[in-house]
């Protein structure tokens, strides 16, 4: 039986269900503690992202694709975006304007 908030639609025939730590290891090459991955799946992180999992035969399983989606969603939510970078010409122009303003005010 599938829980009300989870659907088996997320699993297509080509996707393999794996134990939580194994799926993270296959995607990242790192083996986090089981408690860490369980936390990712049980409550949303500070960005509101949760790892999608399925309970099969008393075991909590996920896919490599679900891990990838979780990492991508967390990264996208955490990154505010690229900060605008001023070109050298823009910096020089701003410096000249500031110097002219200071001279105009007698400083």
Secondary structure, DSSP 8 states (H G I E B T S, - for coil): ---TT--GGG--TT---EEHHHHHHHHHS----HHHHHHHHHS--TTS-----EEETTEEEE-HHHHHHHHHHHHHHH---------HHHHHHHHHHHHHHHHHTT-
